[in-house]
């Protein structure tokens, strides 16, 4: 209804990442003036605290929805005992993945056919424990997101997924990190194909510098 008398719709995603920047007041002022002429939809884990904003909360998955998504992502019928179902629902989906849809999307494809649910849970727990030791998530996200547990779930899922890549795939991600504006696929293939030990060593030295 808000858009009936306006000709354009602007969508701003992940606004919480700039809520604590030095320019936030100036940004909010721009949004205020712009909203007189267009409809603005902003996604954020924290409210903007503007007088005229309408807040719509998106609920989290319940455990049944999380389980359904997990089965959909593994893409084959999985027969589990009651004990294994409990491990999947309580330990993996509820505790480790926090019923987070993106985390489930990242993790589920790594559950290969024939793998024990308990082994999968132990592997995820080990990764989570190692991340806690090597990555201070509260320090990293304290200014951009107060919902640390959700951030922890996602970072852990990305870390686990990354750990399952072969060295060439990891090298591709490291190359991509240098090209923030993108790179042509032909050039990327050329760099990867030349990815002998000398190039890789020089590349890692460049990252270290």
C-alpha positions in Angstrom: 0.0 0.0 0.0 2.9 2.4 0.8 4.0 2.2 -2.8 0.8 3.2 -4.5 1.7 6.9 -4.9 5.4 6.3 -5.5 7.1 5.3 -8.8 10.2 3.4 -7.5 11.2 0.8 -4.9 14.7 0.8 -3.4 15.9 -2.3 -1.5 18.9 -2.0 0.9 20.1 -5.4 2.3 22.1 -6.1 5.5 21.9 -2.5 6.8 23.2 -3.6 10.2 26.7 -3.7 8.8 26.8 0.2 8.6 24.6 1.0 11.6 27.7 1.9 13.7 29.7 3.7 11.0 30.8 7.3 11.5 28.5 8.4 8.6 25.4 6.7 9.9 23.5 10.0 10.7 24.2 11.3 7.3 23.1 8.0 5.7 19.9 8.1 7.8 19.3 11.7 6.7 19.6 10.7 3.0 17.2 7.8 3.6 14.7 10.2 5.2 14.7 12.6 2.3 14.7 9.9 -0.3 11.7 8.1 1.3 9.5 11.1 0.4 9.8 10.1 -3.2 10.3 6.4 -3.3 9.5 3.3 -1.2 12.5 1.9 0.7 12.7 -1.6 2.0 15.6 -2.2 4.4 16.7 -5.6 5.8 18.6 -5.5 9.1 19.1 -7.5 12.2 18.7 -4.3 14.2 16.0 -1.5 13.9 17.1 1.8 12.5 15.3 3.8 15.2 13.6 6.1 12.7 10.3 7.6 13.7 8.6 6.7 10.4 9.9 3.2 9.9 7.4 0.2 9.8 9.0 -2.9 11.3 8.2 -6.4 10.0 9.9 -9.2 11.9 10.7 -12.4 10.0 10.5 -15.4 12.3 13.1 -18.2 12.6 12.6 -21.7 11.3 11.1 -24.2 13.7 12.8 -27.6 14.1 10.4 -29.4 11.7 11.1 -26.8 9.0 14.8 -27.1 9.6 14.7 -30.9 9.3 12.6 -30.6 6.1 15.1 -28.3 4.5 18.0 -30.6 5.5 16.3 -33.6 3.8 15.6 -31.5 0.7 19.3 -30.4 0.5 20.8 -33.8 0.8 18.4 -34.9 -2.1 17.9 -38.5 -1.1 15.8 -40.5 1.3 17.5 -40.9 4.6 16.5 -43.7 7.1 17.4 -42.9 10.6 16.8 -44.6 14.0 15.1 -42.7 16.7 18.4 -42.0 18.4 19.9 -40.7 15.1 16.9 -38.5 14.5 17.4 -37.0 17.9 21.1 -36.3 17.1 20.1 -34.7 13.8 17.3 -32.5 15.2 18.8 -31.6 18.6 22.6 -31.7 18.2 23.0 -30.7 14.5 20.0 -28.6 13.5 19.1 -27.0 16.8 22.5 -26.5 18.6 25.2 -26.4 15.9 23.3 -24.9 13.0 20.8 -22.9 15.0 17.9 -23.8 12.6 19.5 -21.2 10.3 18.4 -21.9 6.6 21.6 -20.6 5.1 23.7 -22.7 7.5 21.7 -25.7 6.6 22.1 -25.0 2.9 25.9 -24.8 3.3 26.2 -27.9 5.5 23.7 -30.4 4.3 25.4 -31.1 0.9 28.4 -32.4 2.8 26.4 -35.2 4.3 27.3 -37.9 1.8 25.2 -41.1 1.5 26.3 -43.8 4.0 27.8 -41.4 6.4 27.0 -41.9 10.1 24.9 -39.1 11.6 27.0 -39.3 14.8 30.3 -39.0 12.8 28.8 -36.0 10.9 27.8 -34.4 14.2 31.3 -35.0 15.7 32.9 -33.5 12.6 30.8 -30.4 12.8 31.4 -30.1 16.6 35.2 -30.4 16.0 35.1 -27.6 13.5 33.0 -25.4 15.8 35.5 -26.0 18.6 38.5 -25.1 16.4 36.7 -22.0 15.3 36.1 -20.9 18.9 39.9 -21.3 19.5 41.1 -19.4 16.4 38.4 -16.8 15.7 37.1 -14.2 18.2 33.6 -13.8 16.7 32.4 -11.5 19.5 35.2 -9.0 18.9 34.7 -9.2 15.1 31.0 -8.6 15.1 30.3 -6.6 18.3 29.7 -3.4 16.4 27.7 -4.6 13.5 25.5 -7.3 15.0 24.4 -8.0 18.5 23.0 -11.4 17.5 26.3 -13.1 18.0 24.9 -16.7 18.0 23.5 -16.4 14.5 26.8 -14.9 13.3 28.7 -17.8 15.0 26.4 -20.3 13.3 27.1 -18.9 9.8 30.8 -18.4 10.3 31.1 -22.0 11.5 29.1 -23.3 8.6 31.2 -21.4 6.1 34.4 -22.6 7.8 33.2 -26.2 7.7 32.2 -26.0 4.0 35.5 -24.3 3.1 37.5 -27.1 4.9 35.9 -29.7 2.6 37.3 -28.0 -0.5 40.3 -29.4 -2.3 43.4 -27.2 -2.5 42.7 -25.9 -6.0 39.2 -24.8 -5.0 40.6 -23.0 -2.0 43.1 -21.3 -4.2 40.3 -20.1 -6.5 38.6 -18.4 -3.5 41.9 -16.8 -2.6 42.4 -15.4 -6.1 38.8 -14.1 -6.2 39.4 -12.2 -3.0 41.8 -10.0 -4.9 39.2 -9.0 -7.5 36.4 -7.3 -5.7 34.9 -6.0 -8.9 34.9 -9.4 -10.5 37.1 -11.3 -13.0 36.3 -12.9 -16.3 36.0 -16.7 -16.1 38.6 -17.1 -18.9 41.2 -15.1 -16.9 40.3 -17.0 -13.7 40.8 -20.3 -15.5 44.2 -19.1 -16.8 45.4 -18.2 -13.3 44.2 -21.5 -11.9 45.8 -23.5 -14.7 49.1 -21.7 -14.0 48.7 -22.3 -10.3 51.9 -24.3 -10.0 53.9 -24.2 -6.7 55.8 -21.0 -7.7 52.7 -19.0 -8.6 50.9 -20.2 -5.5 53.9 -19.4 -3.3 54.2 -15.9 -4.8 50.4 -15.4 -4.4 50.5 -16.3 -0.7 53.5 -14.1 -0.1 51.5 -11.2 -1.7 48.5 -11.9 0.6 50.9 -11.9 3.6 52.3 -8.5 2.7 
